[in-house]
Amino acid sequence: MAMHRLGETRSSNQRDHLLQTPDTFVRTTLPRMQNAVAIVHVAPAAGAAFVQYTAELEAGGVLGTTSTQRFIYVLEGVIDLATGTSFQTLATGGFAYIPAGLEHTVSASAGARLAVIEKPYEAIDGVSAPKLLIGTETDMPSTALMGDDDLQVCSLVPNDAGFDFAVNTMTYAPGAALGMVEIHVMEHGLLMLEGGGIYRLGDRWYPVTAGDFIWMAPCCPQWFGALGKVPAKYLIYKDWNRHPLG
């Protein structure tokens, strides 16, 4: 029998950030989910302007519906995305942007895990809202951040004024680190995919590893350095392309 941890965890919930580790995950069912559960990482109730959760689908599982725009990234397995005009199969590393109001179904014939981001769309006069977008991470180019080839950024959402958020993957070679402590008005949702390292959030430093989730509020001081013998990689959301006054 495993010894009880007596309340110990790496998880931490602070004024300007949240670190949520798998030992503290709580699974729930969201409306119209079938044979599926959600680990809700952050939501407006916690201070965020968006929702991010991990969906775990069993065989025959179906993701719930939403009236907001939605981004999905396949963490494991294969899912089917059906709309009124298209049917796509997405494997691990596949992703989709689904605009608000587009009726769709996300299902899995076998077990699958998805990172899901949902956010009310912020329209701009004279700018067309984005349409359905489907892709695979391995088909997307990556660029060196601030000229550092050991830190690669892969943009999954186009830098187009129609999109009001961005989603990237960032991959760090062992020992690579951000070149500065960032403090900015954008908020982040971050899911560690591979490897690990040290994250500075506010005035605290946290060891992090694959499976951890981090929320960073606007103006939270943030920095990351990769540790270990394998690359560290995470999926990161930020609000983007909109004026802070709305």
C-alpha positions in Angstrom: 0.0 0.0 0.0 1.4 3.5 -0.9 2.1 5.8 2.0 -0.3 8.7 2.2 1.4 12.0 1.2 0.0 13.8 4.2 -1.2 16.8 2.2 2.1 17.4 0.2 1.9 18.6 -3.4 3.8 20.8 -5.9 0.5 22.5 -6.8 0.1 26.1 -5.8 -2.6 28.7 -6.2 -1.5 32.3 -5.9 -2.9 35.7 -6.7 -1.3 35.9 -10.1 -0.6 32.3 -11.0 -1.7 28.7 -10.6 0.4 25.5 -10.8 -1.8 22.5 -11.0 0.0 19.1 -10.9 -1.6 15.7 -11.9 -1.8 14.5 -8.2 -4.4 17.3 -7.7 -6.5 16.8 -10.8 -10.2 16.3 -10.3 -12.3 14.9 -13.1 -15.8 16.0 -13.9 -18.4 15.7 -16.7 -19.3 18.8 -18.7 -22.7 19.2 -20.4 -23.4 16.9 -23.3 -20.2 14.9 -22.8 -20.6 11.2 -23.5 -18.2 8.6 -22.2 -15.8 11.4 -21.4 -14.5 13.5 -18.5 -12.8 16.9 -18.2 -10.0 18.1 -16.0 -10.8 21.8 -15.8 -7.5 23.6 -15.3 -8.7 27.2 -15.2 -11.8 29.2 -15.9 -13.3 32.6 -15.1 -14.2 31.5 -11.6 -10.4 31.3 -11.0 -9.8 34.7 -12.5 -9.1 33.8 -16.1 -10.8 35.2 -19.2 -10.9 31.8 -20.9 -11.4 28.1 -20.1 -8.8 25.4 -20.5 -9.3 21.8 -19.7 -8.0 18.3 -20.7 -10.7 16.1 -22.1 -10.3 12.3 -21.7 -12.5 10.4 -24.1 -13.2 6.6 -23.8 -14.1 4.5 -26.8 -17.2 6.1 -28.2 -16.5 9.3 -26.3 -18.0 12.6 -27.4 -16.8 16.1 -26.4 -19.5 18.4 -25.1 -20.9 21.3 -27.1 -20.0 25.0 -26.8 -21.3 28.3 -28.1 -17.9 30.0 -27.9 -14.9 29.6 -30.2 -12.8 26.5 -29.4 -9.3 25.2 -30.0 -8.4 21.6 -29.6 -5.0 19.9 -29.6 -4.7 16.1 -29.6 -2.5 14.9 -26.8 -3.0 11.2 -27.3 -5.0 8.9 -29.6 -7.2 9.8 -32.6 -10.3 11.9 -32.8 -12.9 12.7 -35.4 -14.1 16.2 -36.1 -17.3 16.5 -38.0 -19.0 19.7 -39.1 -21.9 20.3 -41.5 -19.5 20.4 -44.4 -16.4 18.4 -43.4 -15.1 15.3 -41.6 -11.5 15.2 -40.4 -9.5 12.7 -38.5 -6.8 14.1 -36.2 -4.1 12.1 -34.6 -1.6 13.1 -31.8 -0.3 16.6 -32.6 -3.2 17.4 -34.7 -5.2 20.6 -33.9 -8.3 22.5 -34.9 -9.7 26.0 -34.4 -13.5 26.0 -34.4 -15.2 29.4 -34.7 -18.0 30.4 -32.4 -21.4 29.2 -33.6 -20.1 26.4 -35.9 -22.0 23.2 -35.0 -19.5 20.4 -34.7 -18.9 17.0 -33.1 -15.6 15.8 -31.6 -15.6 12.1 -31.0 -13.2 9.1 -30.5 -13.6 5.5 -31.6 -10.9 4.6 -29.1 -9.4 6.3 -26.1 -8.0 9.8 -26.7 -6.9 12.9 -24.7 -7.3 16.5 -25.9 -6.2 19.9 -24.7 -9.3 22.2 -25.1 -9.3 26.0 -25.0 -12.6 27.9 -25.1 -13.1 31.7 -25.1 -15.8 34.2 -26.1 -14.8 35.8 -29.4 -13.9 39.5 -29.4 -15.0 40.9 -32.7 -13.4 44.0 -34.4 -15.3 46.2 -36.8 -14.2 45.6 -40.4 -12.3 42.5 -39.6 -13.7 39.1 -40.6 -13.9 36.4 -38.0 -11.7 33.4 -38.7 -13.1 30.2 -40.2 -12.5 26.6 -39.4 -8.8 25.8 -39.3 -7.3 22.3 -39.1 -3.7 21.3 -39.1 -0.9 19.1 -37.7 2.0 20.4 -35.6 4.6 18.5 -37.6 3.5 20.3 -40.8 4.0 23.8 -39.2 7.3 25.7 -39.3 9.2 26.6 -36.2 11.3 29.7 -35.5 14.1 30.4 -33.0 13.0 32.7 -30.2 15.1 35.9 -30.0 17.7 34.1 -32.3 18.3 31.2 -29.9 18.2 28.0 -32.0 17.9 26.0 -28.8 14.4 27.5 -28.2 11.9 26.8 -31.0 8.4 28.3 -31.3 5.8 26.7 -33.5 2.7 28.8 -34.1 -0.5 26.8 -34.4 -2.8 29.8 -34.9 -2.0 32.3 -37.8 -1.0 35.8 -36.8 -4.1 37.2 -38.4 -6.1 40.1 -37.0 -9.2 37.9 -37.1 -7.9 35.7 -34.3 -8.1 37.1 -30.8 -5.7 34.5 -29.2 -2.6 32.6 -30.1 -1.6 29.0 -29.3 2.1 27.9 -29.7 4.2 25.0 -28.8 7.6 25.9 -27.4 10.5 23.4 -27.3 13.7 23.9 -25.2 16.9 22.0 -25.7 18.3 20.7 -22.4 19.7 23.7 -20.6 18.0 26.3 -22.7 16.1 29.1 -21.0 14.1 32.3 -21.7 16.5 35.2 -22.2 14.5 37.5 -19.9 11.9 37.6 -17.2 8.7 38.5 -19.0 6.1 40.8 -17.5 3.2 41.7 -19.9 -0.6 42.3 -20.0 -1.4 39.0 -21.7 -2.5 36.0 -19.7 -1.3 32.4 -20.4 -2.6 28.9 -20.1 0.4 26.4 -20.3 0.4 22.6 -20.4 3.7 20.8 -20.1 3.9 18.2 -22.8 7.5 16.8 -22.4 10.5 17.1 -20.2 10.7 19.5 -17.4 12.6 22.4 -15.7 12.2 25.3 -13.4 9.4 27.9 -13.8 9.5 31.3 -12.1 6.0 32.6 -11.5 5.7 35.8 -9.5 8.3 35.6 -6.8 8.4 31.8 -6.6 10.3 29.1 -8.4 8.7 25.8 -9.2 10.0 22.5 -10.5 7.7 21.5 -13.4 7.4 18.4 -15.5 5.2 16.8 -18.2 1.6 16.8 -17.3 1.6 20.0 -15.2 -0.6 22.9 -16.0 0.2 26.6 -15.4 -2.0 29.7 -15.5 -0.3 33.1 -15.5 -2.4 36.2 -14.9 -1.7 39.5 -16.7 1.6 41.0 -15.5 2.8 37.9 -13.7 6.6 37.8 -13.8 7.5 34.6 -15.7 10.6 32.7 -16.8 11.5 29.1 -17.7 14.6 27.1 -17.9 14.8 23.5 -19.1 16.5 20.8 -17.0 17.4 17.2 -17.7 18.7 15.2 -20.6 15.7 15.5 -22.9 14.0 18.6 -24.5 11.2 20.4 -22.6 8.1 21.2 -24.5 4.8 23.0 -23.7 1.6 24.1 -25.3 0.9 27.7 -24.5 -2.2 30.0 -25.0 -2.2 33.8 -24.8 -4.8 36.5 -25.6 -3.6 38.4 -28.7 -4.4 41.0 -31.4 -6.9 43.0 -29.2 -6.6 46.3 -27.4 -6.4 45.9 -23.6 -9.4 48.2 -23.2 -11.5 45.9 -25.3 
